[in-house]
Amino acid sequence: MGNQTYKIIIGVSVGIAVGILIGCGALIVIRLYKKRSYGQHQSRDLSIASVPIRVNGVNTSIDSSATLSGSGTNSGFQYMAKRNANTKDLFASLSGIPRYSYKDIQKATKNFTTVLGQGSFGPVYKAAMPTGELVAVKVLSSNSSQGEKEFQTEVLLLSRLHHRNLVNLVGYCVDKSQRMLIYEFMTNGNLASFLYSDNPRILSWEERLQIASDVSHGIEYLHEGAIPPVIHRDLKSANILLDKSMRAKVADFGLSKEETFDDRKSGLKGTYGYMDPDYMSTSKFTKKSDIYSFGIILFELITAINPQQGLMDYINLAVIGEDGKADWEEIVDKKLVGRSNPEEVRLLADIAYKCLHKTPRRRPSIADLTLAISSIRQRRLINSDTLPSSGSDDASRIMRRIESQQVELSNVTSLRSHMSLKV
Ligand SMILES: Nc1ncnc2c1ncn2[C@@H]1O[C@H](COP(=O)(O)OP(=O)(O)OP(=O)(O)O)[C@@H](O)[C@H]1O
C-alpha cells in the first residue's frame, strides 16, 4: 500500500515536471516567433518609409527589399551598387524614368551655357531635348557631400510621385562620376524672386491666392495622397516654381540638406526662417512641421517680407495690435493696397497664423487648409462684382499704417542686432 502510494506520487511529480517543461518550451517558441515577425514587420516598415510609393495607378512598384539597407548610412542604391557594379542599369530598373548620357545632356544644354540658377546641390541649366521639350538640368557639384544621397532620394521619390502641383522629374544622368537631374522647365522660375528681387512683374492678389491653392494641393498630395505619406522638409518660396501661366508647383524634395542653424552644427534639416520651432527643440519632424513652413509661405505671399529678414517680428507686431487682436491690414504688401480685398487678406492671414501655432497638433491639416483657401477663392468668385472694396481714402490710410509698421519693424530688427552685438 505504502509502496503503491509512493509510486503514484512519483508518477504525478514526473507528469507535472514534464508538463511544466513542455509549457516553458512552447512559451519560448511562441516568444521567439513573435519577436521574429515583429522584426520583419519593422524592417518592412523602414524600407517602405524610406521609399514613398505614388498612387497614380501606374504600376511602378519595386522590390522593397532592394531598399532595406536604406536606413543608416547606406542607401538602397549604394547597397545594390555594391552587389552590381552596373549602377546605370540599377537606376533605370528602380526609377523607371529615362536615363541620359553625359553627351546627351551636353548637347541639350548647348554645352551648359544657360544658367537658370544655383542651389546648394549645384548649378541648374536650361536645355532643349531632341523632342523640343524644354527642361531644367540640375548638375550635382562634385564637392556636394550630401549630394549622392540626395540625388538618389530625389530619383526614387520623384519617379513615384506625380501630381500637377509637383515639379516633374523627366530624366536623370548617371555617367561615370556625373550626376544630373532633369526636370520639366518652369518658365517663371521661383516664387521668392517675384517677392524679393527687383522683378518689375507684380504678383496680383488673385495670382497669390492661386499660388497658395496650388501649393496646398501639392502638399496635400504628399501628405495625404502618397502611400506612405511624404514630408517635404524644405518648403520655402525658393522651392515653389511657377510655370508660364504662373501656376505653382512644389520642387526640391528629397534634396533637403544638412544646414547649420544659429551657427551650431545641429544636424537639423531645413532652411532658417521656415523651420518649425518645435522641430528645432525636439528634432522630431512631422507633417505639422511642413504646415508651419507653409504658413510662412502664406505670410510671404501676403506681406512680401522675407522670413530671413524679420517676417516673424512683423507678424508679431500685427498680432499685438491695440485691441489685442491681429491687425493684418497693417502688414499687407504695399503693392496690394487698393488692389486686394481686405476681408480676403484677413481670412488668408488668419489661416496662415493657425499654421504657426506653437503646439504642432493644434495646427490645421493640409486638407483643412486646401478647403479654407478654396473657400476664399469661391467667395471671391461669388462677390467678384464688389471687388476691390478699399476706396482711395481707405487705401492711403492703410498705406500710412503699413509704413509705420515697417518703421517699427526696422526698429525691432536694429535693436535685436544691437543686443546680439553686445552679447
Ligand atoms: N525646373 C526648373 N525650371 C526652371 N528653373 C528652375 C527649375 N529648377 C530650378 N530652377 C531654378 O534654379 C534655381 C536653383 O534651384 P535649386 O533647386 O537647385 O536651388 P534652391 O531651391 O534655390 O536652393 P537650395 O538648393 O539651397 O534649396 C531655382 O531657384 C530656380 O530659379
The ligand as an SDF file (V2000), in Angstrom:
LIG
                    3D

 31 33  0  0  0  0  0  0  0  0999 V2000
   12.5190   73.0340  -63.1320 N   0  0  0  0  0  0  0  0  0  0  0  0
   13.0330   74.2700  -63.1560 C   0  0  0  0  0  0  0  0  0  0  0  0
   12.6510   75.1450  -64.1010 N   0  0  0  0  0  0  0  0  0  0  0  0
   13.1440   76.4050  -64.1200 C   0  0  0  0  0  0  0  0  0  0  0  0
   14.0300   76.8720  -63.2160 N   0  0  0  0  0  0  0  0  0  0  0  0
   14.4540   76.0460  -62.2600 C   0  0  0  0  0  0  0  0  0  0  0  0
   13.9850   74.7020  -62.1700 C   0  0  0  0  0  0  0  0  0  0  0  0
   14.5750   74.1130  -61.0940 N   0  0  0  0  0  0  0  0  0  0  0  0
   15.3520   75.0610  -60.5540 C   0  0  0  0  0  0  0  0  0  0  0  0
   15.2920   76.2160  -61.2390 N   0  0  0  0  0  0  0  0  0  0  0  0
   15.9960   77.4790  -60.9310 C   0  0  0  0  0  0  0  0  0  0  0  0
   17.2520   77.1900  -60.3670 O   0  0  0  0  0  0  0  0  0  0  0  0
   17.3430   77.7480  -59.0630 C   0  0  0  0  0  0  0  0  0  0  0  0
   18.1670   76.8390  -58.1680 C   0  0  0  0  0  0  0  0  0  0  0  0
   17.3790   75.6890  -57.9170 O   0  0  0  0  0  0  0  0  0  0  0  0
   17.7160   74.6420  -56.7780 P   0  0  0  0  0  0  0  0  0  0  0  0
   16.5100   73.8350  -56.5820 O   0  0  0  0  0  0  0  0  0  0  0  0
   18.9700   73.9300  -57.1330 O   0  0  0  0  0  0  0  0  0  0  0  0
   18.0960   75.5170  -55.5450 O   0  0  0  0  0  0  0  0  0  0  0  0
   17.2260   76.3340  -54.4920 P   0  0  0  0  0  0  0  0  0  0  0  0
   15.9780   75.5880  -54.1850 O   0  0  0  0  0  0  0  0  0  0  0  0
   17.0700   77.7360  -54.9630 O   0  0  0  0  0  0  0  0  0  0  0  0
   18.2020   76.3240  -53.2480 O   0  0  0  0  0  0  0  0  0  0  0  0
   18.5620   75.1130  -52.2840 P   0  0  0  0  0  0  0  0  0  0  0  0
   19.0890   74.0040  -53.1160 O   0  0  0  0  0  0  0  0  0  0  0  0
   19.5830   75.7150  -51.4080 O   0  0  0  0  0  0  0  0  0  0  0  0
   17.3020   74.7380  -51.5720 O   0  0  0  0  0  0  0  0  0  0  0  0
   15.8970   77.9190  -58.6020 C   0  0  0  0  0  0  0  0  0  0  0  0
   15.7760   78.9190  -57.6540 O   0  0  0  0  0  0  0  0  0  0  0  0
   15.1860   78.2440  -59.8960 C   0  0  0  0  0  0  0  0  0  0  0  0
   15.2290   79.6250  -60.1400 O   0  0  0  0  0  0  0  0  0  0  0  0
  1  2  1  0
  2  3  1  0
  2  7  2  0
  3  4  2  0
  4  5  1  0
  5  6  2  0
  6  7  1  0
  6 10  1  0
  7  8  1  0
  8  9  2  0
  9 10  1  0
 10 11  1  0
 11 12  1  0
 11 30  1  0
 12 13  1  0
 13 14  1  0
 13 28  1  0
 14 15  1  0
 15 16  1  0
 16 17  2  0
 16 18  1  0
 16 19  1  0
 19 20  1  0
 20 21  2  0
 20 22  1  0
 20 23  1  0
 23 24  1  0
 24 25  2  0
 24 26  1  0
 24 27  1  0
 28 29  1  0
 28 30  1  0
 30 31  1  0
M  END
$$$$
